[in-house]
Amino acid sequence: MVRKIILLTCLVCLGFATLAQEPEESEPSKASFYMNADVVSRYLWRGLLYSPNVNIQPTAGLSVGNFFVGAWGSYAISDKYAEVDFFAGFTSGGLMFMVSDYYAEIETDMAAIEHFQWGADETAHALEATVSYTFGEAFPLTLTAATFFYGNDRDAQGDNYYSTYLEGSYPFSFSGYDFNLFAGGTPAEGLYAAEAALVNLGLSASKSIQINENISIPVSMSLVSNPKAEDIFFIVKVTL
């Protein structure tokens, strides 16, 4: 029942967000490609620590009109952690909908992980649907709901958890820095915690450091707490 309520909530949010959009004039589709790489002091995601060491995280993507596709990875420098994710979705006004494929290699023998194994009880992939809505420039609050619907998000009996993550984030500027205040949690047992809990509470600050007239490097720092796990992290990220 909890899982049905979670999925229904995501669909209702998607419906209301779609209705909230104002009609837009049709514009010719424009294609654009981007690529960059982040260097992070630790790999922390939604309050969960996946690698305690420095990770290099490349990103590449293509957008055409309101649609986008891309790939993201994370590779630890001094431990055997590797991840390659794919994503696709669309945006419309403040609405964003995305489907992601997460695939991580964390075992001692990384070659033993089969990327093309998609069996429901054996795959190392996890598929997730995400919907988010940003209310606008005057009140730039973003609400996000994400649910795993297939893959290795399973309990000891092999049943899907349908792990769900809910987050609210609010950006603001102060003293020449861009800040983002966020709080996220899960409504039920799953990947993030053994019960409903707040798992990702923090504040990030970012600023581009000017090297010369032509080069600037974005740097950000995040102070993040996982209240359920009673843990805290201070992460630095440099974008190349």
Backbone hydrogen bonds in HBPLUS format (Angstrom, degrees):
<---DONOR---> <-ACCEPTOR-->    atom                        ^
c    i                          cat <-CA-CA->   ^        H-A-AA   ^      H-
h    n   atom  resd res      DA  || num        DHA   H-A  angle D-A-AA Bond
n    s   type  num  typ     dist DA aas  dist angle  dist       angle   num
A0005-ILE N   A0001-MET O   2.98 MM   4  6.27 157.6  2.03 152.4 158.4     1
A0006-ILE N   A0002-VAL O   2.95 MM   4  6.23 155.6  2.01 150.4 157.1     2
A0007-LEU N   A0003-ARG O   3.02 MM   4  6.28 166.9  2.04 152.8 155.1     3
A0008-LEU N   A0004-LYS O   2.90 MM   4  6.03 159.3  1.94 148.4 154.7     4
A0009-THR N   A0005-ILE O   2.85 MM   4  6.00 153.8  1.92 146.7 153.8     5
A0010-CYS N   A0006-ILE O   3.09 MM   4  6.42 157.3  2.14 150.6 155.7     6
A0011-LEU N   A0007-LEU O   3.10 MM   4  6.38 155.8  2.16 146.5 152.7     7
A0012-VAL N   A0008-LEU O   2.88 MM   4  6.12 157.3  1.93 152.2 158.6     8
A0013-CYS N   A0009-THR O   2.92 MM   4  6.14 161.7  1.96 152.3 157.1     9
A0014-LEU N   A0010-CYS O   2.99 MM   4  6.18 154.0  2.05 142.9 150.2    10
A0015-GLY N   A0011-LEU O   2.91 MM   4  6.15 152.8  1.99 144.6 152.2    11
A0016-PHE N   A0012-VAL O   2.91 MM   4  6.18 168.0  1.93 159.5 160.8    12
A0017-ALA N   A0013-CYS O   2.93 MM   4  5.99 160.8  1.97 146.5 152.6    13
A0018-THR N   A0014-LEU O   3.00 MM   4  6.12 150.3  2.09 141.9 149.7    14
A0019-LEU N   A0015-GLY O   3.01 MM   4  6.28 158.8  2.06 149.7 155.2    15
A0020-ALA N   A0016-PHE O   2.94 MM   4  6.11 136.6  2.13 141.5 153.5    16
A0021-GLN N   A0018-THR O   3.22 MM   3  5.54 160.6  2.26 107.5 113.4    17
A0065-GLY N   A0030-LYS O   3.18 MM  35  5.30 162.6  2.22 126.5 128.1    18
A0032-SER N   A0063-SER O   2.87 MM  31  5.39 149.4  1.96 150.7 158.9    19
A0063-SER N   A0032-SER O   2.91 MM  31  5.39 163.3  1.93 157.4 163.1    20
A0034-TYR N   A0061-GLY O   3.00 MM  27  5.48 157.5  2.05 152.7 155.4    21
A0061-GLY N   A0034-TYR O   3.00 MM  27  5.48 158.9  2.05 150.0 152.2    22
A0036-ASN N   A0059-THR O   3.05 MM  23  5.48 154.6  2.11 146.6 151.9    23
A0059-THR N   A0036-ASN O   2.90 MM  23  5.48 156.7  1.95 161.2 156.6    24
A0240-LEU N   A0037-ALA O   2.72 MM 203  5.30 176.2  1.72 168.5 169.7    25
A0038-ASP N   A0057-GLN O   2.93 MM  19  4.98 165.8  1.95 127.5 130.4    26
A0057-GLN N   A0038-ASP O   2.74 MM  19  4.98 169.1  1.75 155.8 158.0    27
A0039-VAL N   A0238-VAL O   2.80 MM 199  5.23 152.3  1.88 148.7 158.3    28
A0238-VAL N   A0039-VAL O   2.98 MM 199  5.23 156.8  2.04 142.3 149.5    29
A0040-VAL N   A0055-ASN O   2.98 MM  15  5.41 163.3  2.00 158.7 162.8    30
A0055-ASN N   A0040-VAL O   3.01 MM  15  5.41 155.9  2.07 147.8 155.6    31
A0041-SER N   A0236-VAL O   3.02 MM 195  5.57 150.1  2.11 156.4 164.2    32
A0043-TYR N   A0051-SER O   2.97 MM   8  5.04 163.8  2.00 152.0 155.6    33
A0050-TYR N   A0043-TYR O   2.95 MM   7  5.64 157.9  2.00 162.1 169.1    34
A0051-SER N   A0043-TYR O   3.44 MM   8  5.04 157.0  2.49 133.7 134.0    35
A0045-TRP N   A0048-LEU O   2.87 MM   3  5.19 168.3  1.88 149.6 151.8    36
A0048-LEU N   A0045-TRP O   2.86 MM   3  5.19 163.9  1.89 116.9 122.1    37
A0077-ILE N   A0054-VAL O   2.91 MM  23  5.82 162.7  1.94 169.6 166.7    38
A0056-ILE N   A0075-TYR O   2.94 MM  19  5.29 161.6  1.97 143.0 144.2    39
A0075-TYR N   A0056-ILE O   2.93 MM  19  5.29 152.8  2.01 142.2 151.1    40
A0073-GLY N   A0058-PRO O   3.02 MM  15  5.46 151.7  2.10 157.2 159.7    41
A0060-ALA N   A0071-ALA O   3.04 MM  11  5.51 156.8  2.10 157.7 160.2    42
A0071-ALA N   A0060-ALA O   2.84 MM  11  5.51 157.7  1.89 161.7 168.6    43
A0062-LEU N   A0069-VAL O   2.83 MM   7  5.49 161.8  1.87 160.6 165.0    44
A0069-VAL N   A0062-LEU O   2.90 MM   7  5.49 153.0  1.98 155.4 164.4    45
A0064-VAL N   A0067-PHE O   2.83 MM   3  5.33 155.3  1.89 145.7 154.1    46
A0067-PHE N   A0064-VAL O   3.06 MM   3  5.33 159.6  2.10 133.1 130.5    47
A0091-THR N   A0066-ASN O   2.82 MM  25  5.19 146.5  1.94 141.4 152.6    48
A0068-PHE N   A0089-GLY O   2.91 MM  21  5.48 157.1  1.97 149.5 149.0    49
A0089-GLY N   A0068-PHE O   2.91 MM  21  5.48 155.1  1.98 154.2 156.1    50
A0070-GLY N   A0087-PHE O   2.94 MM  17  5.44 145.1  2.07 155.8 152.8    51
A0087-PHE N   A0070-GLY O   3.02 MM  17  5.44 157.3  2.07 146.4 146.3    52
A0072-TRP N   A0085-ASP O   2.88 MM  13  5.16 157.7  1.93 144.4 149.3    53
A0085-ASP N   A0072-TRP O   2.71 MM  13  5.16 175.0  1.71 168.5 169.8    54
A0074-SER N   A0083-GLU O   2.97 MM   9  5.08 147.5  2.07 134.7 138.8    55
A0083-GLU N   A0074-SER O   2.92 MM   9  5.08 135.6  2.12 143.6 153.3    56
A0076-ALA N   A0081-TYR O   3.11 MM   5  5.40 169.7  2.12 150.7 153.3    57
A0081-TYR N   A0079-ASP O   3.04 MM   2  5.86 130.1  2.29 105.7  91.3    58
A0082-ALA N   A0105-GLU O   3.09 MM  23  5.14 150.1  2.18 142.6 150.0    59
A0105-GLU N   A0082-ALA O   2.63 MM  23  5.14 169.5  1.64 165.3 167.0    60
A0084-VAL N   A0103-TYR O   2.90 MM  19  5.52 158.9  1.95 164.5 169.4    61
A0086-PHE N   A0101-ASP O   3.04 MM  15  5.14 149.9  2.13 137.1 145.7    62
A0101-ASP N   A0086-PHE O   2.76 MM  15  5.14 160.3  1.80 157.4 160.2    63
A0088-ALA N   A0099-VAL O   3.07 MM  11  5.59 146.7  2.18 149.3 159.5    64
A0099-VAL N   A0088-ALA O   2.86 MM  11  5.59 162.8  1.89 166.6 170.8    65
A0090-PHE N   A0097-PHE O   2.95 MM   7  5.63 149.3  2.05 153.8 163.7    66
A0097-PHE N   A0090-PHE O   3.02 MM   7  5.63 164.7  2.05 163.9 168.7    67
A0092-SER N   A0095-LEU O   2.92 MM   3  5.14 155.3  1.98 141.6 146.0    68
A0095-LEU N   A0092-SER O   3.00 MM   3  5.14 160.8  2.04 129.1 127.1    69
A0134-THR N   A0094-GLY O   2.89 MM  40  4.68 153.6  1.96 123.4 131.7    70
A0096-MET N   A0132-SER O   2.93 MM  36  5.24 149.3  2.03 154.7 152.7    71
A0132-SER N   A0096-MET O   2.89 MM  36  5.24 157.3  1.94 151.6 156.9    72
A0098-MET N   A0130-THR O   2.87 MM  32  5.15 157.5  1.92 152.7 156.7    73
A0130-THR N   A0098-MET O   2.78 MM  32  5.15 163.1  1.81 161.3 163.6    74
A0100-SER N   A0128-GLU O   2.87 MM  28  5.22 160.6  1.91 151.2 157.9    75
A0128-GLU N   A0100-SER O   2.96 MM  28  5.22 155.5  2.02 146.0 152.3    76
A0102-TYR N   A0126-ALA O   2.91 MM  24  5.15 176.8  1.91 151.9 152.0    77
A0126-ALA N   A0102-TYR O   2.98 MM  24  5.15 136.4  2.17 140.3 149.8    78
A0112-ALA N   A0109-ASP O   3.05 MM   3  5.70 160.8  2.09 117.2 123.1    79
A0113-ILE N   A0110-MET O   3.29 MM   3  5.80 166.1  2.31 113.2 117.3    80
A0117-GLN N   A0114-GLU O   3.44 MM   3  5.55 164.2  2.46 108.2 108.6    81
A0122-GLU N   A0119-GLY O   3.03 MM   3  5.19 155.7  2.09 110.0 117.8    82
A0123-THR N   A0119-GLY O   2.88 MM   4  5.31 158.5  1.93 162.1 156.6    83
A0152-ASN N   A0125-HIS O   2.84 MM  27  6.02 150.7  1.93 145.6 154.9    84
A0127-LEU N   A0150-TYR O   2.80 MM  23  5.21 166.2  1.82 150.9 155.7    85
A0149-PHE N   A0127-LEU O   2.91 MM  22  5.94 154.0  1.98 147.1 155.3    86
A0129-ALA N   A0147-THR O   2.99 MM  18  5.51 162.1  2.02 150.1 148.6    87
A0147-THR N   A0129-ALA O   2.94 MM  18  5.51 157.1  2.00 154.3 159.6    88
A0131-VAL N   A0145-ALA O   2.92 MM  14  5.52 163.6  1.95 161.3 166.3    89
A0145-ALA N   A0131-VAL O   2.90 MM  14  5.52 160.4  1.94 161.6 168.2    90
A0133-TYR N   A0143-LEU O   2.92 MM  10  5.45 149.2  2.01 148.4 158.5    91
A0143-LEU N   A0133-TYR O   2.99 MM  10  5.45 159.2  2.04 147.6 149.5    92
A0135-PHE N   A0141-LEU O   3.10 MM   6  5.80 157.8  2.15 155.1 159.2    93
A0139-PHE N   A0136-GLY O   3.20 MM   3  5.42 129.4  2.47 101.3 113.9    94
A0141-LEU N   A0139-PHE O   2.85 MM   2  5.73 138.4  2.03  92.4  90.6    95
A0142-THR N   A0169-SER O   2.91 MM  27  5.28 166.7  1.93 156.9 160.9    96
A0169-SER N   A0142-THR O   2.94 MM  27  5.28 153.8  2.01 147.8 156.0    97
A0144-THR N   A0167-GLU O   2.83 MM  23  5.10 159.4  1.87 155.9 158.7    98
A0167-GLU N   A0144-THR O   2.94 MM  23  5.10 159.8  1.99 143.6 147.2    99
A0146-ALA N   A0165-TYR O   2.93 MM  19  5.20 151.6  2.01 150.3 158.3   100
A0165-TYR N   A0146-ALA O   2.80 MM  19  5.20 157.8  1.84 151.7 159.4   101
A0148-PHE N   A0163-SER O   3.03 MM  15  5.54 160.6  2.07 153.3 157.8   102
A0161-TYR N   A0153-ASP O   2.93 MM   8  5.92 163.6  1.96 146.1 148.7   103
A0155-ASP N   A0159-ASP O   2.86 MM   4  5.52 152.7  1.93 150.1 157.1   104
A0158-GLY N   A0155-ASP O   2.97 MM   3  5.25 161.0  2.00 112.0 117.9   105
A0166-LEU N   A0185-GLY O   2.87 MM  19  5.49 169.7  1.88 166.1 169.6   106
A0185-GLY N   A0166-LEU O   2.86 MM  19  5.49 154.3  1.93 154.2 162.4   107
A0168-GLY N   A0183-ALA O   3.01 MM  15  5.62 159.8  2.05 156.5 160.9   108
A0183-ALA N   A0168-GLY O   3.00 MM  15  5.62 152.1  2.08 157.7 166.6   109
A0170-TYR N   A0181-LEU O   2.77 MM  11  5.22 153.3  1.84 150.0 159.3   110
A0181-LEU N   A0170-TYR O   2.99 MM  11  5.22 174.8  2.00 139.1 138.2   111
A0172-PHE N   A0179-PHE O   3.00 MM   7  5.24 155.1  2.06 130.8 135.4   112
A0179-PHE N   A0172-PHE O   2.68 MM   7  5.24 168.0  1.70 174.1 178.3   113
A0174-PHE N   A0177-TYR O   2.98 MM   3  5.43 157.6  2.03 149.7 157.0   114
A0177-TYR N   A0174-PHE O   2.99 MM   3  5.43 162.6  2.02 118.5 124.3   115
A0178-ASP N   A0206-SER O   3.01 MM  28  5.21 174.4  2.01 155.1 156.0   116
A0206-SER N   A0178-ASP O   2.81 MM  28  5.21 147.4  1.91 144.6 155.6   117
A0180-ASN N   A0204-SER O   2.93 MM  24  5.21 141.8  2.08 143.5 146.5   118
A0204-SER N   A0180-ASN O   2.98 MM  24  5.21 158.8  2.03 140.4 147.2   119
A0182-PHE N   A0202-GLY O   3.05 MM  20  5.57 172.4  2.06 153.2 154.2   120
A0202-GLY N   A0182-PHE O   3.05 MM  20  5.57 168.6  2.06 153.0 153.6   121
A0184-GLY N   A0200-ASN O   2.71 MM  16  4.87 141.5  1.86 135.5 147.3   122
A0199-VAL N   A0184-GLY O   2.99 MM  15  6.10 148.4  2.10 138.3 148.4   123
A0200-ASN N   A0184-GLY O   3.07 MM  16  4.87 150.3  2.16 148.2 140.7   124
A0186-THR N   A0197-ALA O   2.92 MM  11  5.57 153.3  1.99 158.4 165.3   125
A0197-ALA N   A0186-THR O   2.99 MM  11  5.57 145.3  2.11 144.6 155.1   126
A0190-GLY N   A0193-ALA O   2.90 MM   3  5.75 156.9  1.96 168.4 175.8   127
A0228-LYS N   A0198-LEU O   3.27 MM  30  6.11 137.8  2.46 158.6 170.1   128
A0201-LEU N   A0225-SER O   2.92 MM  24  5.19 168.0  1.93 159.0 162.1   129
A0225-SER N   A0201-LEU O   2.74 MM  24  5.19 166.2  1.76 155.8 160.8   130
A0203-LEU N   A0223-LEU O   3.08 MM  20  5.55 151.1  2.16 145.2 153.1   131
A0223-LEU N   A0203-LEU O   2.99 MM  20  5.55 167.0  2.01 158.5 157.0   132
A0205-ALA N   A0221-MET O   2.85 MM  16  5.47 155.3  1.91 156.5 164.9   133
A0221-MET N   A0205-ALA O   2.86 MM  16  5.47 153.8  1.93 155.8 164.3   134
A0207-LYS N   A0219-VAL O   2.91 MM  12  5.58 153.0  1.98 156.4 165.2   135
A0219-VAL N   A0207-LYS O   2.93 MM  12  5.58 165.3  1.95 142.7 147.0   136
A0209-ILE N   A0217-ILE O   2.86 MM   8  5.15 172.8  1.87 134.8 132.6   137
A0217-ILE N   A0209-ILE O   2.87 MM   8  5.15 159.1  1.91 140.8 142.9   138
A0211-ILE N   A0215-ILE O   2.80 MM   4  5.39 154.0  1.87 143.5 151.4   139
A0212-ASN N   A0215-ILE O   3.23 MM   3  5.33 160.7  2.26 139.6 143.1   140
A0239-THR N   A0218-PRO O   3.01 MM  21  5.42 169.9  2.02 160.3 162.3   141
A0220-SER N   A0237-LYS O   2.89 MM  17  5.20 162.3  1.92 153.8 158.1   142
A0237-LYS N   A0220-SER O   2.79 MM  17  5.20 161.5  1.82 157.1 157.6   143
A0222-SER N   A0235-ILE O   2.80 MM  13  5.12 156.8  1.86 147.1 154.3   144
A0235-ILE N   A0222-SER O   2.83 MM  13  5.12 157.1  1.88 154.0 155.4   145
A0224-VAL N   A0233-PHE O   2.83 MM   9  5.13 161.8  1.87 149.4 155.4   146
A0233-PHE N   A0224-VAL O   2.69 MM   9  5.13 156.3  1.75 158.4 165.4   147
A0226-ASN N   A0231-ASP O   2.88 MM   5  5.26 166.7  1.89 144.0 148.1   148
A0230-GLU N   A0226-ASN O   2.86 MM   4  5.84 115.3  2.28 145.3 163.7   149
A0231-ASP N   A0226-ASN O   3.22 MM   5  5.26 162.9  2.26 134.1 138.3   150
